[in-house]
C-alpha cells in the first residue's frame, strides 16, 4: 500500500477509535490482515463459544479458519443442516463475529440485514460482539454511511447471492420492497449499554464490500 495511504488510515483509525470509546465501545487498529487476525485471537480466550452472521471481512483475515483449527467451540452455520438452530445458538455465544456495511468517523456502525439474525445478535444476546472492519468502510457521517450500506454493500451482496432485486440489476438502491430484498432491517449501533461488549478491529486494508 502507498505509504501516504497507510499514514492516512492510521490517523483516521485513531479518530474512529476515540469515537468508539465515547460510545462505550472498544476500538483497535491493525495495519494488515495478519495483524488483525492476531488481535482478534488475542481477544477470544481458548474454549470460547464463537459464531457469526454473514461477514466476508471475518473470512478475509483468516479468522474463521483459525477458529475452526483452534481450541474454540465454533458454531458453523454453513456446516449445519438446521440453520435456524445455528442462528438461535448465536444468542448465547461468548463471541459473535461480524463485519460492518459501513461506519462513521465518530464510531457509529451501520448494518443491513435480510433475515435479521445478524443485526439482532449485534443488538442483543451474545456476551461479546467482535467487528472486523476495513478502513474502506469508514464514512464521514451517518448519512454517507447509510448511503454506502445501501448503494455499495447491498447491491454487491444481492449480486453475490443471485437475488432478483433492482439494485442487483442497476448497482444502486431503489428502495425496493420485492420479495428478494435484503434491506429488511437496518441497525445503527451508536452506543453500547454494556461495557466491554462491543469490540471493533479496524484494518488498514480494504475488506469486504
C-alpha distance (Angstrom), angle and dihedral (degrees) to the residues before:
residue distance angle dihedral
X1 . . .
X2 3.80 . .
X3 3.83 109.8 .
X4 3.81 90.7 -129.5
X5 3.81 90.5 54.9
X6 3.80 90.6 47.4
X7 3.81 90.2 53.4
X8 3.80 91.8 46.5
X9 3.81 91.7 51.2
X10 3.78 92.3 48.7
X11 3.81 93.2 50.0
X12 3.80 94.2 44.0
X13 3.79 90.6 47.9
X14 3.80 90.3 57.9
X15 3.81 89.3 54.8
X16 3.80 90.7 49.8
X17 3.81 91.8 47.4
X18 3.81 90.9 53.1
X19 3.80 88.4 50.6
X20 3.79 91.4 50.8
X21 3.79 91.6 49.5
X22 3.81 90.3 52.5
X23 3.81 86.7 55.4
X24 3.82 95.2 51.5
X25 3.80 92.6 -102.8
X26 3.80 129.4 118.2
X27 3.79 122.9 -124.9
X28 3.82 133.3 -167.3
X29 3.79 133.1 -177.3
X30 3.80 122.9 -137.8
X31 3.79 117.4 -175.7
X32 3.82 95.1 -154.3
X33 3.79 139.6 21.3
X34 3.80 89.5 -106.1
X35 3.81 90.2 53.5
X36 3.81 89.5 48.8
X37 3.80 91.0 52.8
X38 3.80 91.5 51.0
X39 3.81 91.0 48.3
X40 3.79 92.9 48.6
X41 3.80 93.7 49.7
X42 3.81 90.4 48.4
X43 3.81 88.4 59.5
X44 3.82 96.9 48.3
X45 3.82 113.7 70.6
X46 3.80 118.9 -143.1
X47 3.79 111.9 -93.0
X48 3.81 93.6 32.4
X49 3.78 120.2 142.2
X50 3.79 106.1 -122.3
X51 3.78 133.2 -178.2
X52 3.79 139.6 153.9
X53 3.76 147.6 -159.7
X54 3.76 121.1 -130.4
X55 3.80 109.9 -45.6
X56 3.80 126.2 152.9
X57 3.80 91.8 -174.3
X58 3.81 91.5 60.0
X59 3.79 89.5 54.7
X60 3.80 94.3 42.6
X61 3.80 95.0 60.8
X62 3.82 90.0 49.6
X63 3.80 95.3 -112.9
X64 3.80 97.0 131.0
X65 3.80 93.1 52.9
X66 3.80 91.4 45.9
X67 3.80 92.1 52.2
X68 3.79 92.8 47.7
X69 3.80 90.7 52.3
X70 3.80 96.1 40.7
X71 3.79 136.3 71.9
X72 3.79 95.7 -79.2
X73 3.79 136.3 112.1
X74 3.79 98.3 -122.1
X75 3.80 114.4 -172.9
X76 3.80 102.3 -148.4
X77 3.79 106.8 -160.0
X78 3.80 91.2 -174.5
X79 3.79 90.5 55.4
X80 3.79 96.8 49.5
X81 3.78 125.4 87.8
X82 3.80 92.1 -150.0
X83 3.82 102.3 62.0
X84 3.80 92.8 176.1
X85 3.81 91.8 56.1
X86 3.80 89.7 50.9
X87 3.79 91.6 50.0
X88 3.81 92.4 48.7
X89 3.81 91.3 48.6
X90 3.80 88.4 60.6
X91 3.80 91.3 71.5
X92 3.79 91.8 65.5
X93 3.81 97.3 39.8
X94 3.78 124.0 120.8
X95 3.81 90.8 -132.9
X96 3.79 132.6 21.3
X97 3.81 115.1 -165.1
X98 3.78 124.1 -151.0
X99 3.75 145.2 157.3
X100 3.79 121.6 -140.3
X101 3.77 128.9 -121.5
X102 3.79 89.0 -145.6
X103 3.78 142.4 -26.9
X104 3.77 137.8 -164.7
X105 3.78 130.8 -115.8
X106 3.79 89.1 -111.4
X107 3.81 94.5 54.7
X108 3.82 108.7 -93.3
X109 3.82 113.9 142.1
X110 3.82 121.8 -148.0
X111 3.80 123.2 -160.7
X112 3.80 131.7 173.1
X113 3.79 122.3 -160.2
X114 3.78 140.3 -176.9
X115 3.81 103.4 -162.2
X116 3.82 92.1 25.3
X117 3.81 93.5 -135.9
X118 3.80 90.5 118.6
X119 3.80 99.4 45.6
X120 3.80 92.4 42.3
X121 3.81 91.5 53.7
X122 3.78 90.8 47.6
X123 3.79 89.9 52.7
X124 3.81 98.9 44.5
X125 3.78 142.6 -5.2
X126 3.82 117.8 39.5
X127 3.78 115.0 86.1
X128 3.82 91.9 -125.3
X129 3.79 135.3 14.0
X130 3.80 119.5 -152.4
X131 3.80 118.3 -164.6
X132 3.81 123.7 -162.7
X133 3.81 107.5 -158.8
X134 3.79 128.5 177.4
X135 3.79 115.3 -143.2
X136 3.82 87.7 -117.3
X137 3.82 86.7 75.3
X138 3.83 95.1 60.7
X139 3.81 114.3 106.7
X140 3.77 133.4 -176.1
X141 3.79 97.9 -112.8
X142 3.80 143.6 -11.6
X143 3.79 94.1 -85.3
X144 3.80 91.7 55.6
X145 3.80 91.4 43.2
X146 3.79 91.1 53.4
X147 3.80 91.0 48.2
X148 3.79 90.6 50.1
X149 3.79 92.2 50.3
X150 3.80 92.7 49.7
X151 3.81 100.9 36.2
X152 3.81 102.3 35.0
X153 3.81 111.0 21.3
X154 3.81 98.7 34.9
X155 3.84 98.1 49.3
X156 3.80 92.5 46.4
X157 3.80 92.4 48.8
X158 3.80 91.4 46.5
X159 3.81 89.3 52.7
X160 3.81 91.2 44.5
X161 3.81 91.8 54.7
X162 3.80 93.9 42.4
X163 3.79 93.6 -118.7
X164 3.78 125.1 166.9
X165 3.79 101.3 -125.3
X166 3.80 130.0 133.3
X167 3.81 90.7 -116.1
X168 3.82 90.7 55.7
X169 3.79 87.9 58.5
X170 3.81 100.5 38.0
X171 3.82 103.2 27.8
X172 3.80 91.8 -126.8
X173 3.80 135.6 86.8
X174 3.80 114.4 -96.7
X175 3.82 94.1 -178.5
X176 3.79 87.7 -115.7
X177 3.78 130.7 -176.6
X178 3.81 97.7 -161.7
X179 3.84 118.7 138.6
X180 3.82 92.5 -105.4
X181 3.80 95.1 53.7
X182 3.80 114.1 133.5
X183 3.81 94.5 -167.6
X184 3.82 93.7 84.7
X185 3.80 97.8 123.4
X186 3.80 127.0 25.6
X187 3.80 118.2 -166.7
X188 3.79 125.2 -167.8
X189 3.79 111.3 -168.7
X190 3.79 104.7 -158.5
X191 3.81 100.7 155.5
X192 3.79 138.9 11.4
X193 3.79 113.2 -133.3
X194 3.81 89.3 -163.3
X195 3.83 119.0 61.9
X196 3.82 117.3 -126.9
X197 3.82 92.8 13.2
X198 3.81 102.4 106.2
X199 3.80 120.3 50.8
X200 3.81 124.8 177.9
X201 3.79 124.6 -162.9
X202 3.80 109.9 -161.7
X203 3.80 112.3 -155.8
X204 3.79 123.5 -153.5
X205 3.82 91.8 -137.3
X206 3.79 134.7 71.7
X207 3.81 109.7 -90.6
X208 3.78 132.4 176.1
X209 3.78 123.9 -18.0
